[in-house]
């Protein structure tokens, strides 16, 4: 007999094993690695107007195209690299989004050069605490995502509106929005990751 399939958030149900694995292993798990927080913010920006499924299925191609999302390397991308990226069928080929990711890398590097840790910056908005949704109604944005969005925009980041920022907050575990009945919500409430 096979084990019963765990109950997941509705968006992760179905036959897409990559989405299920992402839900089960990454989404909503508190992320404190500054580079990974930046990578996820850039990927959420690429999602603008699209579905996360599209981005997730292209994530490995994005990682190859963007030098493993190494901010120092991406910050040095010039026009010839932008042209190469625009020709890469493995990624979302939007000049505005590509240029936003490159500028985002430069901002990340400037922050680090002035002694500001990106992870500390990201978690400062919640005093290092995970915000927990009620598990019933998931908003598309919140006053907190609007606050973070304003600060990111002030620093020069693009594709960081309140809706994108809220999706990113969920993805990196600043917010736990797993649904009531989802096995991940139960595990995280019990102190697991």
Long-range contacts (C-beta under 8 A, 24 or more apart in sequence): 6-183, 7-181, 7-182, 7-183, 8-182, 8-183, 8-184, 9-177, 9-178, 9-179, 9-182, 9-184, 10-179, 16-53, 18-56, 18-57, 19-53, 19-56, 22-56, 23-184, 24-184, 26-171, 27-170, 27-171, 27-184, 28-170, 28-171, 28-173, 28-175, 28-176, 28-177, 28-178, 28-184, 28-188, 29-173, 29-188, 29-193, 30-130, 30-172, 30-173, 30-174, 30-193, 31-172, 31-173, 32-119, 32-123, 33-119, 34-108, 34-112, 34-117, 34-118, 34-119, 34-122, 35-69, 35-70, 35-71, 35-118, 36-172, 37-118, 37-119, 37-122, 37-172, 38-69, 38-71, 38-104, 38-105, 38-108, 38-118, 39-69, 40-168, 40-171, 40-172, 41-104, 41-152, 41-157, 41-160, 41-168, 42-66, 42-69, 42-100, 42-101, 42-104, 42-105, 44-159, 44-164, 44-165, 44-167, 44-168, 44-171, 45-97, 45-100, 45-101, 45-104, 45-158, 45-159, 45-160, 45-164, 46-91, 46-92, 46-94, 46-97, 46-101, 46-159, 47-164, 47-167, 48-97, 48-159, 48-161, 48-164, 50-92, 52-167, 54-92, 55-92, 58-90, 58-91, 58-92, 61-88, 61-90, 61-91, 62-90, 62-91, 64-90, 65-90, 65-91, 66-101, 71-105, 71-108, 71-109, 71-112, 72-105, 72-109, 73-105, 74-101, 74-102, 74-105, 75-102, 75-105, 75-106, 75-108, 75-109, 77-102, 77-105, 96-158, 96-159, 97-159, 99-158, 100-157, 100-158, 100-159, 103-156, 103-157, 103-158, 104-157, 104-158, 107-155, 107-156, 107-157, 111-155, 122-148, 122-172, 122-174, 123-174, 125-151, 125-174, 126-174, 130-173, 130-174, 130-175, 130-176, 131-169, 131-174, 131-175, 131-176, 132-175, 132-176, 133-175, 133-176, 133-177, 134-180, 135-177, 135-178, 135-179, 135-180, 135-181, 135-182, 135-185, 136-179, 136-180, 138-177, 138-179, 139-166, 140-166, 141-165, 141-166, 142-166, 144-169, 145-169
